[in-house]
Amino acid sequence: MKYIRIATVPRTFAYSAIGSLILGALTYTGYLCHLNLATAGFLCLIVVVLLSSFGNMISATIHSIVAVACLDYFFAPPILSLRVSDPLNVLTLATFLTTSLGITFQVTRVRRERLLSDLQRKEMKRLYGLAQQLLALKPEEIDPPRLLTLFRDVFALPAICLFENKTAASYIVGEPRYDLETRTRMGHLAGEDSDDPLSRISVRCLRVAGNDAGTLGFEWPDTDEFAPDSLSALETTMLERVQAYHDASQTAAAAQAESLRIMLLDALAHAVKTPLATILAAMGGLRQTGSLTSDQREFADVVEAETSRLAKLTTRLLRMASLERDELRPTMQPVNISRLLAEELSLKSQQFTDHKLSLVDPRETDREEFAGDAAVRLSGVEADPELLRLALEQLIENACKYSRPGSSVDVSAGAMGDSLAIRVRSRSQVPPEEQSKIFGRFYRGKRSRDETPGTGLGLDIARKIAMAHGGNLVLEVSTEDESIFRITIPVSSKER
């Protein structure tokens, strides 16, 4: 929408008064020169048309009426009277009025269109210059006060205000004649564009990617033209640019931080493996001396056991680092699943003493898909034991963290068609609105962000491990009473 103010009321009054004086002086001079009605009417018509080039339709109409009145008074008998005795003179005066109004209307319309064209050209020049200044700014240099100052200076606005939806902050530049900030906030609450010609204030809602980004309010300039929609479109474009820059910066920063974390994890794991191997070799050499007492041998056993455990943890760290780099290559070998589950549950029972961790027989459940000889399936499944332990560790830890203290966590394994299925069941619930998001990288539920420590990587890692084996990890069941996560690993025919 464009607002054009060709003539205000004072201007219209001034044009009308000046034109009326000119027409009165012209007709009086013609009267003194003894001109006839036709000649005087022609001269008045020329003057009325010329005057219409400077005023508007209202002043042109007034000029036409004044001209008819002057012609009647000075040239239509009875002279020096507003009465008309000859019907032909009535027709002549009526024709003059109709002709002058028609001509002045066309002249005024053409003048208005020409003025509109000139104003549009000026506006495009202003918008082009403003767009050049805005594009010359670097995204990190763009801030609301700077943008508002540019808009105010280019469009000669008395005042301009921006309300940001994300921060709920208001920025105002200039000296508003009215309470512009309040009107801008009210426009944001209403969610609608508005224009107030009386106060000369416009409010425009800014939307980026279909979402409310803020609201722009401005007082109209004192010039004859104004384009609030063009102004709001430019502001929306700049907000989109700033938002895209911030999103890209955050993504790049997160990727860089994650890359650095993985690199440090990898370096740390490699640095630790060498001294661990040295300790184990030294303990082996110490045993071969044969001079250890029983107590010393007992201490040596503890050192070797803890060092071996630390070496396994280090190996796990290296596997996690390779997993994060998407270079995961499982080392497949026969694995006794029952033994692996029992060992992992034994370790986790020592860590989570407030939960009851159990390995249950799937044949004791009512699940029909566990039909088959589970014992045969579990004795020699081809898998990567370290990776599988890591996936189970993530699932069991999650089950204990997000379930009530004192509740039980059940783990079972059995055949499901052509795959091995490992289920971890806990007394907890995943909210329906979060079930499609929990496997996302770094995602943490709303309730767990403040109550439970974590990084949001556990399920993502476990799923990657399952997929590296050709299987998958899914949330099989989630009710108010329980949640069941299921890992499936394909089993070849020779393993059955």
C-alpha positions, -999 to 999 in steps of 0.1 A, spaced: 0 0 0 12 35 -9 2 67 7 3 99 -15 -7 133 -1 -10 156 -32 -28 184 -14 -37 190 21 -68 211 32 -48 243 36 -33 238 2 -67 232 -13 -80 264 3 -51 284 -9 -53 271 -45 -91 277 -46 -88 313 -32 -60 323 -56 -77 308 -86 -110 325 -77 -92 358 -75 -76 353 -109 -109 343 -125 -127 373 -109 -99 397 -121 -101 382 -156 -138 384 -160 -139 420 -146 -112 430 -170 -132 414 -198 -163 433 -187 -144 465 -188 -131 456 -223 -167 448 -234 -160 412 -244 -189 390 -252 -199 358 -233 -183 334 -258 -149 351 -257 -149 356 -220 -160 319 -215 -131 307 -237 -106 327 -217 -120 315 -184 -119 278 -196 -82 282 -205 -75 297 -170 -95 269 -153 -75 242 -171 -42 259 -162 -52 262 -126 -61 225 -125 -25 217 -132 -15 230 -98 -44 219 -76 -66 189 -71 -101 180 -82 -117 199 -53 -100 232 -62 -107 226 -99 -144 222 -92 -145 254 -71 -127 272 -100 -153 260 -125 -182 271 -103 -166 305 -96 -160 309 -134 -196 302 -142 -207 327 -115 -184 354 -128 -195 349 -165 -232 350 -154 -226 381 -133 -206 402 -159 -217 388 -193 -252 371 -191 -281 396 -192 -293 410 -169 -257 423 -164 -242 426 -128 -268 401 -116 -267 364 -110 -300 359 -128 -302 346 -164 -330 358 -186 -321 341 -218 -324 302 -219 -296 300 -244 -273 317 -219 -284 291 -193 -274 263 -218 -241 281 -226 -232 284 -189 -242 247 -182 -221 236 -212 -192 256 -199 -195 241 -165 -197 205 -178 -168 211 -202 -145 227 -176 -153 199 -151 -146 172 -177 -113 188 -189 -101 195 -154 -109 160 -142 -88 145 -170 -60 170 -164 -60 163 -126 -60 125 -132 -31 127 -156 -13 150 -132 -19 126 -103 -7 96 -124 24 115 -134 31 124 -98 25 88 -87 50 77 -114 76 102 -102 71 92 -66 74 55 -75 106 62 -93 120 82 -63 109 53 -40 126 27 -61 157 48 -61 155 50 -23 149 13 -19 177 5 -42 201 27 -23 189 12 10 192 -23 -3 228 -16 -14 237 -3 21 221 -33 38 238 -59 15 271 -42 21 268 -49 58 282 -81 71 257 -103 90 276 -100 122 275 -62 119 237 -61 116 218 -52 147 183 -37 152 193 -1 161 216 1 131 189 -12 107 163 11 121 186 41 118 192 33 81 154 30 75 147 62 93 174 82 74 165 69 40 127 74 43 129 105 65 107 89 91 100 108 124 103 75 143 105 38 138 101 9 163 109 -28 161 96 -55 184 115 -88 183 94 -118 190 123 -141 200 137 -118 227 105 -98 234 127 -66 232 117 -33 217 140 -10 198 130 26 188 149 52 168 138 88 164 114 110 183 78 96 181 50 121 183 27 93 197 32 62 218 48 42 189 62 15 211 29 6 227 11 6 193 38 -17 179 34 -42 208 -4 -41 204 1 -48 167 22 -78 176 -5 -91 200 -32 -86 174 -11 -102 147 -25 -79 120 -12 -51 99 -28 -17 105 -27 19 93 -39 49 112 -42 79 89 -52 102 117 -21 96 137 -1 88 106 12 55 120 16 21 103 22 -13 119 35 -43 99 39 -79 112 72 -95 100 72 -132 92 102 -153 85 96 -188 70 60 -185 80 68 -177 117 63 -144 135 97 -128 137 85 -94 151 65 -63 144 76 -30 128 59 3 136 66 37 120 53 72 118 47 85 83 72 110 69 62 147 62 69 142 25 41 134 0 48 97 -4 53 66 18 55 29 12 52 9 44 49 -25 27 82 -20 9 99 -10 42 86 -40 60 96 -63 32 132 -50 34 132 -55 72 119 -90 69 146 -98 43 173 -86 67 159 -106 96 159 -137 74 196 -130 65 205 -125 102 187 -157 113 203 -177 85 237 -164 95 232 -173 132 218 -207 124 248 -214 101 272 -201 128 257 -223 155 258 -254 132 294 -247 123 304 -241 159 287 -273 171 304 -293 143 338 -278 152 333 -285 189 322 -321 182 351 -326 159 375 -313 185 359 -335 212 363 -366 190 399 -357 182 407 -352 219 390 -385 228 409 -403 202 443 -388 212 436 -395 249 427 -431 243 458 -437 222 480 -420 248 466 -442 276 469 -475 258 507 -475 257 513 -471 295 486 -497 302 504 -522 280 537 -513 297 521 -519 332 507 -553 321 541 -563 306 559 -552 338 535 -572 360 541 -603 338 578 -599 342 574 -594 379 555 -627 382 582 -645 363 608 -637 390 590 -662 412 600 -642 444 565 -628 451 548 -636 484 512 -646 485 501 -611 495 522 -597 467 507 -621 442 472 -611 454 481 -574 449 496 -582 414 463 -599 405 443 -568 415 467 -546 395 465 -568 364 426 -571 366 421 -533 370 447 -526 343 429 -550 319 396 -534 327 410 -500 320 425 -512 288 390 -524 277 375 -490 286 402 -474 265 394 -497 236 358 -487 240 367 -451 239 386 -456 206 356 -474 192 333 -446 202 356 -421 185 356 -441 153 318 -444 156 315 -406 158 335 -403 126 312 -427 108 341 -451 103 325 -479 123 336 -513 111 324 -542 134 349 -569 140 326 -599 137 333 -631 157 312 -657 175 297 -643 207 279 -660 235 250 -636 240 238 -651 272 272 -647 288 277 -612 275 244 -601 289 251 -617 322 285 -600 325 271 -566 315 242 -569 340 266 -579 368 287 -548 361 257 -525 360 243 -540 391 273 -527 410 268 -492 395 230 -490 399 225 -505 434 190 -489 437 176 -509 408 170 -546 403 187 -558 371 176 -592 358 183 -615 328 149 -631 320 141 -660 298 121 -648 267 101 -680 267 86 -670 300 70 -640 283 39 -640 263 56 -628 231 49 -651 201 78 -637 181 102 -654 205 93 -688 191 123 -709 183 154 -725 199 168 -694 217 196 -715 233 210 -723 198 207 -688 187 225 -673 217 255 -696 219 274 -684 189 260 -653 172 283 -634 149 288 -599 163 314 -574 176 314 -580 214 329 -547 224 304 -527 203 275 -548 214 286 -543 251 287 -506 244 252 -506 229 238 -526 259 256 -503 283 238 -473 268 204 -490 270 207 -503 305 221 -470 318 192 -451 302 167 -476 317 181 -471 352 184 -433 349 149 -427 337 130 -452 358 120 -449 395 145 -460 421 138 -495 434 121 -506 401 133 -535 380 151 -535 347 147 -567 327 169 -578 298 160 -607 275 173 -621 242 158 -645 218 149 -653 182 126 -630 162 123 -644 127 157 -643 111 172 -620 137 184 -620 172 163 -596 194 176 -581 226 151 -563 247 156 -539 277 125 -533 297 121 -506 324 93 -491 345 93 -457 327 75 -439 299 87 -420 269 62 -392 263 43 -396 230 55 -363 216 91 -373 222 91 -408 208 100 -397 173 129 -375 186 147 -396 212 171 -412 186 182 -378 174 217 -366 181 220 -346 214 183 -348 220 172 -349 256 136 -350 268 121 -320 286 118 -337 319 153 -352 318 172 -319 310 171 -307 346 166 -339 365 190 -364 348 226 -358 337 235 -368 302 245 -357 267 217 -371 245 242 -394 226 234 -428 242 205 -439 220 222 -424 189 253 -445 196 233 -476 203 214 -473 171 245 -468 150 260 -499 165 229 -519 157 228 -506 122 265 -513 117 256 -550 124 228 -548 98 201 -544 123 183 -516 141 173 -502 174 136 -492 180 113 -482 208 90 -512 208 67 -503 236 60 -472 256 31 -470 280 25 -455 314 38 -487 331 68 -497 309 91 -489 280 109 -516 259 138 -509 236 147 -536 211 180 -543 193 178 -566 164 208 -583 147 204 -605 116 215 -641 121 229 -661 92 215 -696 85 247 -713 97 243 -698 131 208 -712 136 
